[in-house]
Amino acid sequence: MPDRRSPQGRSARAAALREQARAERRRRLRFALIVGIVVAVVIAGLTIAALSTSGGPPRSTAPEAGIPATPMKTASGRTTSPPWAAPSDAAARVAAAGLRMLGEEGQVEHIHAHLDIIVNGKPVAVPGNIGIDQNTQLISPLHSHVPNGVIHVESPVKAVFSLGQFMTEWDVALTQDSIGGLKADGANEFHAYVNGKERPGNPAAIELRDHDEIALVYGPAGLKVDVPSSFDWPKKAK
């Protein structure tokens, strides 16, 4: 055995210390690797468990789509008498409805509903280009194309949309007893119908379902109105 005080001894002792340091580093690396693997497994397990418990991702969880999981159940807008033109600033009204403009129509959720508005026994036009900005060529997932009352839902994600969102995009106020500036009082009544059946409460909360016929009727008490219960859908809604 070399003398520790000799050059050979000092060299051997230095080599031993270096080997001991390398062994310690290898031990620490193995430990860090094991810990990383365990953490990754735990995170994966928690994620799978969460998805299993909830039945999968919610219907609308894509923030990039700007579509809330639950639609608004109220409507804000003009409190004036009809007719109501499409708003000049479509993007601002779409934002007020809790949505945002898209570069193209979505294809994941694609349905149509029809809206009739009857005031004093006469129809009020639902204009086209609600939710559409012709200048920027941007479009809301909830919109109208032509003035035929057809409401289009063309969304990039699965989601539920409401009449309140559409009326807000149109910039027409809607409550349980009023539409625009028309308010139910002793002489006039306001009623909402879905497929011919009266719907109590605030009609803004009505959820849009494929081929539903929605009618909002305002007028003198006792006035007989032929409330539509369906819409003659073409083969392809325009």
Phi, psi and omega in degrees: 000129183290148177294128181300336181275346180281162177303320180295322181292316179296323179294318180294320180295320178296319179297319179296320179294321179295318179296321178296320179294319179296319179298321179294320178295319179297321179295318180293321178297318178298318181296316179296321179296316180297315179299318180298318179296317180297316179297318180297319179296318180296315180298317179298318179296318179294322179295316179297318181296320181295317179293322179295319182293321184272356182078020180106180181298149176300165183299326183221097182233014184266100181298333181291340179276344179066031183242118181290153179292329179239125183285155176294146183247015175232173179218138177239153178160201184296142174245055179242173179277155178290161008279159180241113179285164173296140183295149180286329180252084184298318184298321180295321180287325176296318177297322179296333179276003180081018181240180175219160182286145179243159179283342179201164180291138178284160183238356184281311176247114185224099180223171178222141171232164181237137182241124171249136173238124183237120181238122180054038177082000182240145181288145173250129184292136170262109190290162172278172177066021169288129182079013181233128176256105183292330183289316182267352182060039175249157187215144174279152174295348178236118188198173170234149180258310182232163185281062178241007178084359180280125177261126182258131169247113179225090191248145177282353177223158174292128181197163176256136178241156185238161175297327179300322177296317181293316180295325177293318175299325179284344181068043177233121181294147179213123177228186181296329184234019180203156171221127186057233178262010181264116184239136177296138177214200181296332184263337184234152180236157177225126183224151176239143181226146173233117182055039175087355181253134183295139180245112180287169179084191181283117181296344177299336181277355180297126178274139183280122178241154186300126177066021171290145173252114181252131179232130175248121189237125178231139176168183182300142177301135179090352178290126180280122180234132176280095183283122180293141178251353179202170179234140180281087185288131172288171180300326177225115182296134181259000000 
